[in-house]
Amino acid sequence: MKLLFDTSVYIEFLHRPRSPLSELLLDHFPDTYLCAVVVAELEVGTLGKVQRRAVDRLVRRFQRVGRTVAPSFDSWWRAGAASRALGRAVLNDALILCCGVQVGAVVWTRDRGLPAVAKALGLPENRVLLVPDRLLAT
């Protein structure tokens, strides 16, 4: 199964590299794609040098194996329509979900609001998996 982790999962990975969730991410690296929107969000949110280096290593690793994905024109269009339908700006979330669709991946997230965005995009429920709380324990 192809996977795409949203920003919330990578934040957990950066803050708790030995958590069960981080182990899951590393175990599934061969099946995982990295979304350009996630990279942008991580760049905005990384404050220290150590985190910036970790993000840089992560991005370069995905680039080396050719598993990066950026939103297509249609993805932007669908994301705008989802934002309109929900009555609030959900562009980044919608774009991340659309990138998952582009590569045929299931999106893993800690964001409890992401399934509503997926529904606004017309995606089946099984395209988004909420990370179980048991994987968040350190």
C-alpha positions as CSV (number, residue, x, y, z in Angstrom):
1,M,0.0,0.0,0.0
2,K,1.3,3.4,-1.0
3,L,1.4,6.0,1.9
4,L,1.6,9.7,2.2
5,F,2.0,11.2,5.7
6,D,0.7,14.7,6.3
7,T,2.6,17.4,8.1
8,S,1.3,16.4,11.6
9,V,3.0,13.0,11.3
10,Y,6.3,14.5,10.3
11,I,6.1,17.0,13.2
12,E,5.7,14.1,15.6
13,F,8.6,12.4,13.9
14,L,10.8,15.5,14.3
15,H,9.9,16.0,17.9
16,R,9.9,12.3,19.0
17,P,12.2,10.3,16.7
18,R,11.9,7.2,18.8
19,S,8.1,7.1,19.1
20,P,6.1,4.2,17.8
21,L,4.7,6.5,15.1
22,S,8.3,7.4,14.0
23,E,9.1,3.7,13.8
24,L,6.1,3.2,11.6
25,L,7.2,6.0,9.3
26,L,10.7,4.5,9.0
27,D,9.3,1.0,8.5
28,H,7.1,2.2,5.7
29,F,9.6,4.5,4.0
30,P,9.8,2.3,0.8
31,D,6.0,2.7,0.3
32,T,5.9,6.4,1.2
33,Y,5.6,9.6,-0.9
34,L,6.5,13.1,0.3
35,C,4.1,15.9,-0.7
36,A,5.5,19.3,-1.7
37,V,2.8,21.0,0.5
38,V,4.0,19.1,3.5
39,V,7.6,20.2,2.8
40,A,6.5,23.8,2.6
41,E,4.6,23.5,5.9
42,L,7.6,21.9,7.6
43,E,9.9,24.7,6.3
44,V,7.6,27.3,7.7
45,G,7.4,25.5,11.1
46,T,11.0,24.4,11.7
47,L,12.6,26.9,14.0
48,G,16.0,25.4,15.0
49,K,19.0,24.4,13.0
50,V,18.7,20.7,14.0
51,Q,15.1,20.5,12.7
52,R,16.0,22.3,9.5
53,R,18.8,19.9,8.9
54,A,16.4,17.0,9.6
55,V,13.8,18.3,7.2
56,D,16.6,18.8,4.5
57,R,17.8,15.2,5.0
58,L,14.2,13.9,4.8
59,V,13.5,15.8,1.6
60,R,16.7,14.8,-0.1
61,R,16.1,11.2,0.8
62,F,12.7,11.2,-0.9
63,Q,14.1,13.1,-3.9
64,R,16.9,10.5,-4.3
65,V,14.3,7.7,-4.6
66,G,11.9,9.7,-6.8
67,R,9.0,9.7,-4.4
68,T,8.0,13.3,-4.2
69,V,4.7,14.7,-5.5
70,A,3.5,18.2,-6.1
71,P,-0.2,19.3,-6.7
72,S,-1.3,19.2,-10.3
73,F,-3.5,21.9,-11.8
74,D,-6.6,19.7,-11.2
75,S,-5.6,19.3,-7.6
76,W,-5.5,23.1,-7.1
77,W,-8.9,23.3,-8.7
78,R,-10.4,20.6,-6.5
79,A,-8.8,22.1,-3.4
80,G,-10.4,25.5,-4.2
81,A,-13.8,23.8,-4.6
82,A,-13.4,22.0,-1.3
83,S,-12.6,25.2,0.5
84,R,-15.7,26.8,-1.0
85,A,-17.8,23.8,-0.1
86,L,-16.6,23.9,3.5
87,G,-16.8,27.6,3.8
88,R,-13.3,27.9,5.1
89,A,-9.7,27.8,3.7
90,V,-8.5,24.2,3.7
91,L,-6.2,24.6,0.7
92,N,-3.2,22.9,2.2
93,D,-5.1,20.0,3.6
94,A,-7.0,19.5,0.4
95,L,-3.8,19.7,-1.7
96,I,-2.1,17.1,0.5
97,L,-5.1,14.8,0.0
98,C,-5.1,15.4,-3.7
99,C,-1.4,14.6,-3.9
100,G,-2.3,11.3,-2.2
101,V,-4.8,10.7,-5.0
102,Q,-2.3,11.6,-7.7
103,V,0.0,8.7,-6.6
104,G,-2.7,6.3,-5.3
105,A,-1.7,6.6,-1.7
106,V,-3.6,6.6,1.6
107,V,-2.9,9.7,3.7
108,W,-2.0,9.2,7.3
109,T,-2.7,12.1,9.7
110,R,-3.1,13.2,13.3
111,D,-5.5,16.0,12.1
112,R,-9.0,15.0,13.1
113,G,-10.4,17.5,10.6
114,L,-8.9,15.9,7.6
115,P,-11.7,13.3,7.0
116,A,-14.1,16.2,6.5
117,V,-11.9,17.7,3.9
118,A,-11.6,14.3,2.2
119,K,-15.4,14.1,2.1
120,A,-15.6,17.6,0.6
121,L,-13.3,16.4,-2.1
122,G,-15.5,13.4,-2.7
123,L,-12.9,10.9,-1.6
124,P,-13.8,7.5,-0.1
125,E,-13.3,7.3,3.7
126,N,-10.5,4.8,3.3
127,R,-8.2,7.4,1.6
128,V,-7.5,9.0,5.1
129,L,-6.3,7.1,8.1
130,L,-6.2,8.8,11.5
131,V,-3.1,7.8,13.4
132,P,-4.1,5.7,16.4
133,D,-3.3,7.3,19.8
134,R,-1.3,4.2,20.8
135,L,1.3,5.2,18.2
136,L,1.8,8.6,19.9
137,A,3.2,7.3,23.2
138,T,6.9,7.7,23.7
